[in-house]
Amino acid sequence: MTLDYFRDYCLALPNVTEDTPFGPDVLVFRVGGKIFALMDLETFPYVNLKCDPERAIELREQYPGITPGYHMNKKQWNSVSTKGNVPDPLILELARDSYTLIWESLPKKVRDSLQ
């Protein structure tokens, strides 16, 4: 998985913005102002993605490249390797799931204003 490919995928999702609030080396994707993905811009070794807590545990057991989210809430966030030990289609599926979890957590008023 390349950073450019992942970035294009995320930016194609509705109402997604990107920024670097943690410094020039950390890229963040948001929907409705809330983060759903973040990663290192220089090396892109993994991406942090929000995940349903039960599924997060299952994924960690199944894939050595999926670990508790680095610098994140370990129950709800996973660090997903982009270096080949997690299939690219799964990375994109997990990014979409993270986006959906954040979208659904937004107040109805915010969601309505974005549609």
DAJOVEN-V600228 format. One record per pair of residues at least 12 apart in sequence whose C-alpha atoms are under 8 Angstrom apart, sorted by sequence separation. I is the first residue (numbers start at 0). J is the second residue. D is the distance in whole Angstrom. If there is no record, write none. Layout:
BEGIN
I/J/D, I/J/D
END
This chain:
BEGIN
16/28/6, 17/29/6, 25/37/7, 26/38/5, 36/48/5, 65/77/6, 66/78/5, 15/28/7, 16/29/5, 25/38/6, 26/39/6, 35/48/6, 36/49/7, 65/78/6, 66/79/7, 15/29/6, 16/30/6, 25/39/5, 26/40/6, 35/49/6, 64/78/8, 65/79/5, 15/30/5, 24/39/6, 25/40/6, 64/79/6, 65/80/6, 14/30/6, 15/31/8, 24/40/5, 64/80/5, 14/31/7, 23/40/8, 24/41/6, 9/28/7, 55/74/7, 48/68/8, 55/75/7, 64/84/6, 65/85/8, 47/68/6, 55/76/7, 63/84/7, 64/85/6, 47/69/7, 52/74/5, 55/77/7, 62/84/8, 52/75/5, 62/85/7, 51/75/6, 52/76/8, 50/75/5, 49/75/6, 50/76/6, 49/76/4, 50/77/7, 48/76/6, 49/77/6, 47/76/6, 48/77/5, 47/77/6, 48/78/6, 47/78/4, 48/79/7, 46/78/6, 47/79/6, 45/78/6, 46/79/5, 45/79/5, 46/80/7, 45/80/4, 46/81/7, 44/80/6, 45/81/5, 44/81/6, 45/82/7, 2/40/8, 43/81/7, 44/82/6, 2/43/6, 1/43/8, 50/93/7, 48/93/7, 48/94/6, 50/96/7, 49/96/8, 50/97/6, 49/97/5, 48/97/6, 49/98/8, 51/100/8, 50/100/7, 49/100/7, 36/94/7, 35/94/8, 36/97/7, 35/97/6, 36/98/8, 35/98/5, 35/101/6, 34/101/8, 30/98/7, 33/101/7, 30/101/7, 31/102/7, 30/102/7, 31/105/7, 31/109/7, 31/110/7, 1/81/8, 0/81/5, 0/82/7, 31/113/8, 0/83/7, 8/91/8, 9/94/8, 5/91/8, 9/95/8, 0/87/6, 14/113/7
END
